[in-house]
Amino acid sequence: MESDPIAALTRAVNADDPINSLAAIAEFRRELARMEAVAVRRARTQGDSWTEIAAALGLSKQAVHKKHGGRGLFRAQD
């Protein structure tokens, strides 16, 4: 397996076979969602507010809290 999964997925997305490209895009989405969740968790652990996190993601505070805050991990109020 390649050491840089993002680089491998990028190459697969640009493959000649559109079905393989679509599969790589789906995997890319899953990997990005995982990376986002980890970064949000780290930000909350370090004391960043939902407002700061939302601004970094270009989303509303409500949207970010709905997506990442309902897991019962970081219920601190802003």
C-alpha positions as a Markdown table, in Angstrom:
| # | Residue | x | y | z |
|---|---|---|---|---|
| 1 | Met | 0.0 | 0.0 | 0.0 |
| 2 | Glu | 1.2 | 3.5 | -0.8 |
| 3 | Ser | 2.4 | 5.7 | 2.0 |
| 4 | Asp | 0.3 | 8.7 | 0.8 |
| 5 | Pro | -3.3 | 7.7 | 0.4 |
| 6 | Ile | -4.4 | 11.1 | -0.8 |
| 7 | Ala | -1.8 | 11.0 | -3.7 |
| 8 | Ala | -2.9 | 7.5 | -4.6 |
| 9 | Leu | -6.6 | 8.6 | -4.6 |
| 10 | Thr | -5.8 | 11.6 | -6.7 |
| 11 | Arg | -4.1 | 9.5 | -9.3 |
| 12 | Ala | -7.1 | 7.0 | -9.3 |
| 13 | Val | -9.6 | 9.9 | -9.7 |
| 14 | Asn | -7.7 | 10.9 | -12.9 |
| 15 | Ala | -7.7 | 7.4 | -14.3 |
| 16 | Asp | -8.9 | 6.6 | -17.8 |
| 17 | Asp | -11.6 | 4.3 | -16.5 |
| 18 | Pro | -14.6 | 6.4 | -15.3 |
| 19 | Ile | -15.9 | 3.6 | -13.0 |
| 20 | Asn | -12.5 | 3.4 | -11.3 |
| 21 | Ser | -12.5 | 7.2 | -11.0 |
| 22 | Leu | -15.9 | 7.2 | -9.4 |
| 23 | Ala | -14.9 | 4.6 | -6.9 |
| 24 | Ala | -11.8 | 6.6 | -6.0 |
| 25 | Ile | -14.0 | 9.8 | -5.6 |
| 26 | Ala | -16.2 | 7.9 | -3.2 |
| 27 | Glu | -13.2 | 6.7 | -1.2 |
| 28 | Phe | -11.8 | 10.3 | -1.3 |
| 29 | Arg | -15.1 | 11.6 | 0.2 |
| 30 | Arg | -14.9 | 9.0 | 3.0 |
| 31 | Glu | -11.3 | 9.9 | 3.8 |
| 32 | Leu | -11.9 | 13.6 | 3.8 |
| 33 | Ala | -14.9 | 13.1 | 6.1 |
| 34 | Arg | -12.7 | 11.1 | 8.5 |
| 35 | Met | -10.0 | 13.7 | 8.4 |
| 36 | Glu | -12.5 | 16.5 | 9.1 |
| 37 | Ala | -14.0 | 14.6 | 12.1 |
| 38 | Val | -10.5 | 14.2 | 13.5 |
| 39 | Ala | -9.6 | 17.8 | 13.0 |
| 40 | Val | -12.9 | 19.0 | 14.6 |
| 41 | Arg | -12.3 | 16.7 | 17.6 |
| 42 | Arg | -8.8 | 18.0 | 18.0 |
| 43 | Ala | -10.0 | 21.6 | 17.7 |
| 44 | Arg | -12.7 | 21.0 | 20.4 |
| 45 | Thr | -10.1 | 19.2 | 22.6 |
| 46 | Gln | -7.9 | 22.3 | 22.4 |
| 47 | Gly | -10.7 | 24.6 | 23.4 |
| 48 | Asp | -11.8 | 26.1 | 20.0 |
| 49 | Ser | -15.4 | 27.1 | 19.8 |
| 50 | Trp | -18.0 | 25.8 | 17.4 |
| 51 | Thr | -18.0 | 29.3 | 15.9 |
| 52 | Glu | -14.2 | 29.2 | 15.1 |
| 53 | Ile | -14.5 | 25.7 | 13.7 |
| 54 | Ala | -17.5 | 26.7 | 11.5 |
| 55 | Ala | -15.6 | 29.7 | 10.2 |
| 56 | Ala | -12.6 | 27.6 | 9.3 |
| 57 | Leu | -14.9 | 25.1 | 7.4 |
| 58 | Gly | -16.9 | 27.9 | 5.7 |
| 59 | Leu | -20.1 | 26.6 | 7.3 |
| 60 | Ser | -22.6 | 27.9 | 9.9 |
| 61 | Lys | -22.0 | 27.1 | 13.5 |
| 62 | Gln | -25.3 | 25.2 | 13.6 |
| 63 | Ala | -24.4 | 23.0 | 10.6 |
| 64 | Val | -21.0 | 22.1 | 12.1 |
| 65 | His | -22.5 | 21.4 | 15.5 |
| 66 | Lys | -25.2 | 19.3 | 14.0 |
| 67 | Lys | -22.7 | 17.2 | 12.0 |
| 68 | His | -20.0 | 16.9 | 14.7 |
| 69 | Gly | -21.5 | 17.9 | 18.1 |
| 70 | Gly | -24.3 | 15.3 | 18.5 |
| 71 | Arg | -21.9 | 12.5 | 19.4 |
| 72 | Gly | -21.9 | 13.4 | 23.1 |
| 73 | Leu | -18.1 | 14.0 | 23.1 |
| 74 | Phe | -17.8 | 17.8 | 23.3 |
| 75 | Arg | -21.0 | 19.4 | 24.6 |
| 76 | Ala | -19.4 | 22.5 | 26.0 |
| 77 | Gln | -21.3 | 25.6 | 25.3 |
| 78 | Asp | -19.8 | 28.5 | 23.3 |
